[in-house]
Amino acid sequence: MAQEAETGWPLEAVSRRPLAEVVAERVLELIQSGRVPVGTRLPSEAELSRQLAVGRTSIREGLQRLQTLGFVRVLPGRGAFVCEPTESQHAFLRYSADHSYAIADVLEVRISLEVLGAGLAAQRATAAQLRELERHLDAHRWAHTASDVDQLIATDEDFHLCLMRTAGSDVLISRYEDLVPQLREFRARTLALPDVPHRSAGSHTDILDAVRAHDANAASAAVLDHLLVLYHEIEAAASSSPSGKRQRASVDLRAIFGAGTGQSRSARPR
C-alpha cells in the first residue's frame, strides 16, 4: 500500500510568479530532497491548495507539469503519486536543461505567430481549407492511436503548417516556415513523452473547432493554451536540473499574448 505524504509540509505561500510554476517547483523540491519518496501519495488537491494558499486550478496545472516530466502520476479516484521518470522523460529533462533558453526563444516567437495566425485562419478559412485541417487532425489522431512517434511528429507539423497557411498571409507563413526546422527536435522530444500525444490531439481538436466556428478569439485562445503548456513544461524541466536553474526571470506570456484572446476556454480533460 502506498505511503501517503503527511500534511503540514513546509510549503510557504507562493510569490508573484505564475502559480502553477511555483506549485510544481515546490513539490519537485520535496521530491528531489528525498523527503517525499517514490510511491508516496501526495496530499489531495484541496489540501495542497490550503497549504500553498492557491486555487485548485493552479495545483492541478502544477501537478500536470510534474506528470509530464515523470515525477508524479495522477490516478483518477486515487490521487497523485510520486514516481520515477522513464528514460524518455529523463532524456527530455536533460535536453531541456541543456537547451532551455534556445527552445524558449523559439517558442516565444512561435506563440506570437500562431496566436495571430489562428485568429486570421478563423476569419478567412474556406470550406476546402477546413476539410484540409480536418484531414491533418484525423491523421494526427491515427498516429496517436498507432503510437507511431514519427507520424505524430509529421502530422503535428502538418496540422500547424496548414493552420498558418489558412491565415492567408504570405509574410506570416514565410516567417513561420523559418521556424519549422528549429522545432523538429523539440517535437520529437515532447511527442515521445507519455500523455503528450493524447493532449496534443485534444488541443488540435479545440483549435479546429474554433476555426470551424469562425471564432477568431477562441481560435487564438486555443492555440495559446496549447503552446503555453509546452513552454511551461520546458521551464519546469530545465529548472528540475541543477545545470538548468533559471538565470532570467519568468515572464507571463498569457498577459502578453492573451491580451486579444479574452479568457481562455476551460481545457478538456487530458
C-alpha positions as CSV (number, residue, x, y, z in Angstrom):
1,M,0.0,0.0,0.0
2,A,1.4,3.4,-1.0
3,Q,2.7,5.6,1.8
4,E,0.8,8.9,1.9
5,A,2.7,12.2,2.5
6,E,2.0,13.8,5.8
7,T,0.2,17.1,5.8
8,G,2.0,20.2,7.2
9,W,4.7,20.3,4.6
10,P,6.9,23.4,4.8
11,L,5.4,25.0,1.7
12,E,5.2,28.7,2.2
13,A,2.6,30.8,0.3
14,V,3.7,31.4,-3.3
15,S,5.1,34.5,-4.8
16,R,4.0,36.7,-7.7
17,R,5.4,34.2,-10.2
18,P,3.0,32.1,-12.3
19,L,1.2,30.0,-9.6
20,A,1.3,26.6,-11.4
21,E,5.1,27.1,-11.9
22,V,5.7,27.7,-8.2
23,V,3.5,24.7,-7.2
24,A,5.4,22.4,-9.5
25,E,8.7,23.8,-8.2
26,R,7.8,23.4,-4.5
27,V,6.6,19.9,-4.9
28,L,9.6,19.0,-7.0
29,E,11.9,20.3,-4.3
30,L,10.4,18.0,-1.8
31,I,10.6,15.0,-4.2
32,Q,14.2,15.6,-5.1
33,S,15.2,16.2,-1.5
34,G,14.1,12.6,-0.7
35,R,11.5,13.8,1.8
36,V,8.7,12.5,-0.4
37,P,10.0,9.2,-1.8
38,V,8.8,7.3,-4.8
39,G,5.4,5.6,-4.1
40,T,4.2,8.3,-1.8
41,R,0.7,9.6,-2.3
42,L,0.6,13.4,-2.3
43,P,-2.0,15.3,-0.3
44,S,-5.3,15.9,-2.1
45,E,-5.7,19.0,-4.3
46,A,-7.8,20.6,-1.6
47,E,-5.1,20.0,1.0
48,L,-2.3,21.3,-1.3
49,S,-4.5,24.3,-2.1
50,R,-4.8,25.0,1.6
51,Q,-1.2,24.6,2.3
52,L,0.1,26.7,-0.6
53,A,-2.7,29.3,-0.4
54,V,-3.5,29.0,-4.1
55,G,-6.5,27.8,-6.1
56,R,-7.1,24.2,-7.0
57,T,-6.7,25.0,-10.7
58,S,-3.1,26.1,-10.1
59,I,-2.5,22.9,-8.1
60,R,-3.9,20.8,-10.9
61,E,-1.8,22.6,-13.5
62,G,1.3,22.2,-11.4
63,L,0.8,18.5,-10.9
64,Q,0.1,18.1,-14.7
65,R,3.6,19.6,-15.4
66,L,5.2,17.2,-13.0
67,Q,3.2,14.3,-14.5
68,T,4.5,15.1,-18.0
69,L,8.1,15.2,-16.6
70,G,7.6,11.9,-14.9
71,F,7.9,12.9,-11.3
72,V,4.1,12.4,-10.5
73,R,1.4,10.1,-11.7
74,V,-2.2,11.2,-11.3
75,L,-4.6,8.2,-11.0
76,P,-8.3,9.1,-11.3
77,G,-10.1,8.4,-8.0
78,R,-6.9,7.6,-6.1
79,G,-4.8,10.8,-6.2
80,A,-1.3,11.8,-7.2
81,F,1.7,9.5,-6.5
82,V,5.4,10.3,-6.7
83,C,7.2,8.1,-9.4
84,E,10.5,7.8,-11.2
85,P,10.7,9.3,-14.7
86,T,11.0,7.0,-17.7
87,E,14.1,7.0,-19.9
88,S,12.3,9.2,-22.5
89,Q,11.4,11.6,-19.7
90,H,15.0,11.7,-18.4
91,A,16.2,12.4,-21.9
92,F,13.7,15.3,-22.1
93,L,14.9,16.7,-18.8
94,R,18.5,16.6,-19.9
95,Y,17.6,18.1,-23.3
96,S,15.6,20.9,-21.7
97,A,18.4,21.7,-19.2
98,D,20.9,22.0,-21.9
99,H,18.8,24.0,-24.4
100,S,16.1,25.7,-22.4
101,Y,16.9,29.3,-23.4
102,A,17.1,28.5,-27.1
103,I,13.9,26.5,-27.0
104,A,12.1,29.2,-25.0
105,D,13.2,31.8,-27.5
106,V,11.9,29.8,-30.5
107,L,8.6,29.1,-28.6
108,E,8.0,32.7,-27.8
109,V,8.2,33.6,-31.5
110,R,6.1,30.6,-32.4
111,I,3.4,31.6,-30.0
112,S,3.3,35.2,-31.3
113,L,3.0,33.9,-34.9
114,E,0.4,31.1,-34.2
115,V,-1.8,33.2,-32.0
116,L,-2.1,35.7,-34.8
117,G,-2.3,33.0,-37.5
118,A,-5.1,31.1,-35.7
119,G,-7.2,34.3,-35.4
120,L,-6.8,35.1,-39.1
121,A,-7.5,31.5,-40.1
122,A,-10.8,31.6,-38.2
123,Q,-11.8,34.7,-40.1
124,R,-10.6,33.5,-43.5
125,A,-11.0,29.7,-43.6
126,T,-12.8,28.4,-46.6
127,A,-14.7,25.1,-46.7
128,A,-11.9,23.4,-48.5
129,Q,-9.3,24.7,-46.0
130,L,-11.4,23.4,-43.1
131,R,-11.6,20.0,-44.8
132,E,-7.8,20.0,-45.1
133,L,-7.3,20.9,-41.5
134,E,-9.7,18.1,-40.5
135,R,-7.7,15.6,-42.7
136,H,-4.5,16.6,-40.8
137,L,-6.3,16.3,-37.5
138,D,-7.5,12.8,-38.4
139,A,-4.0,11.8,-39.4
140,H,-2.6,13.1,-36.1
141,R,-5.3,11.1,-34.1
142,W,-4.4,8.0,-36.1
143,A,-0.7,8.4,-35.3
144,H,-1.6,8.7,-31.6
145,T,-3.8,5.6,-31.7
146,A,-1.0,3.7,-33.5
147,S,1.7,5.0,-31.1
148,D,3.7,6.0,-34.2
149,V,6.1,8.7,-33.0
150,D,7.5,9.5,-36.4
151,Q,4.0,10.1,-37.8
152,L,3.0,12.0,-34.7
153,I,5.8,14.4,-35.4
154,A,5.0,14.7,-39.1
155,T,1.2,15.1,-38.6
156,D,1.7,17.7,-35.8
157,E,3.9,19.7,-38.1
158,D,1.4,19.3,-41.0
159,F,-1.5,20.5,-38.9
160,H,0.2,23.6,-37.7
161,L,1.6,24.5,-41.1
162,C,-1.9,24.1,-42.6
163,L,-3.4,26.3,-39.9
164,M,-0.8,29.0,-40.7
165,R,-1.4,28.8,-44.5
166,T,-5.2,29.1,-43.8
167,A,-4.4,32.5,-42.2
168,G,-3.9,33.8,-45.8
169,S,-0.7,35.9,-45.1
170,D,2.3,35.2,-47.3
171,V,4.6,37.1,-44.9
172,L,3.3,35.3,-41.8
173,I,3.7,31.8,-43.4
174,S,7.2,32.7,-44.6
175,R,8.3,33.7,-41.1
176,Y,6.7,30.6,-39.6
177,E,8.3,28.2,-42.1
178,D,11.7,29.6,-41.0
179,L,10.9,28.2,-37.5
180,V,9.8,24.7,-38.6
181,P,13.3,23.1,-38.8
182,Q,14.1,24.5,-35.4
183,L,11.0,22.9,-33.9
184,R,11.6,19.3,-35.2
185,E,13.9,18.1,-32.4
186,F,11.6,19.7,-29.9
187,R,8.6,18.0,-31.4
188,A,10.4,14.6,-31.4
189,R,11.3,15.0,-27.7
190,T,7.9,16.1,-26.5
191,L,5.8,13.7,-28.6
192,A,7.8,10.8,-27.2
193,L,6.6,11.6,-23.7
194,P,3.7,9.7,-22.1
195,D,0.3,11.6,-22.2
196,V,1.6,14.3,-24.6
197,P,0.2,12.7,-27.9
198,H,-3.3,12.4,-26.3
199,R,-3.1,16.0,-25.1
200,S,-1.9,17.2,-28.5
201,A,-4.7,15.6,-30.3
202,G,-7.2,17.1,-27.9
203,S,-5.7,20.6,-28.3
204,H,-5.8,20.3,-32.1
205,T,-9.5,19.5,-31.9
206,D,-10.1,22.6,-29.8
207,I,-8.2,24.7,-32.4
208,L,-10.1,23.2,-35.3
209,D,-13.5,23.6,-33.5
210,A,-12.8,27.3,-33.0
211,V,-11.6,27.9,-36.6
212,R,-14.6,26.0,-38.0
213,A,-16.9,28.2,-35.9
214,H,-15.1,31.3,-37.4
215,D,-14.4,32.4,-33.8
216,A,-11.1,34.3,-34.0
217,N,-11.0,34.9,-30.3
218,A,-11.5,31.3,-29.4
219,A,-9.0,30.1,-32.0
220,S,-6.3,32.3,-30.7
221,A,-7.0,31.3,-27.1
222,A,-6.9,27.6,-28.0
223,V,-3.5,28.0,-29.7
224,L,-2.3,30.0,-26.8
225,D,-3.4,27.3,-24.3
226,H,-1.8,24.6,-26.4
227,L,1.6,26.2,-26.8
228,L,1.9,27.7,-23.3
229,V,1.6,24.2,-21.8
230,L,4.7,23.2,-23.8
231,Y,6.5,26.5,-22.9
232,H,5.9,26.0,-19.2
233,E,7.0,22.3,-19.3
234,I,10.3,23.3,-20.8
235,E,10.7,25.8,-17.9
236,A,9.8,23.2,-15.4
237,A,12.1,20.6,-16.9
238,A,15.0,23.0,-17.1
239,S,14.6,24.1,-13.5
240,S,14.5,20.4,-12.3
241,S,18.2,20.0,-13.2
242,P,20.9,21.9,-11.3
243,S,22.6,22.7,-14.6
244,G,19.3,24.2,-15.8
245,K,18.4,26.5,-13.0
246,R,16.8,29.7,-14.2
247,Q,19.0,32.7,-14.7
248,R,16.4,35.1,-16.0
249,A,13.1,35.9,-14.6
250,S,10.0,34.0,-15.8
251,V,7.5,36.1,-17.8
252,D,3.8,35.8,-18.0
253,L,3.2,35.1,-21.7
254,R,-0.5,34.9,-21.3
255,A,-0.6,38.5,-20.2
256,I,1.4,39.4,-23.3
257,F,-0.2,37.2,-26.0
258,G,-3.6,36.8,-24.4
259,A,-4.4,40.5,-24.5
260,G,-6.6,40.0,-27.6
261,T,-7.9,36.5,-26.9
262,G,-10.1,37.1,-23.9
263,Q,-10.5,34.5,-21.2
264,S,-9.0,31.1,-22.1
265,R,-11.6,28.3,-22.6
266,S,-11.6,25.6,-20.0
267,A,-9.3,22.8,-21.1
268,R,-10.9,19.5,-21.7
269,P,-9.5,16.6,-19.5
270,R,-6.3,15.4,-21.0
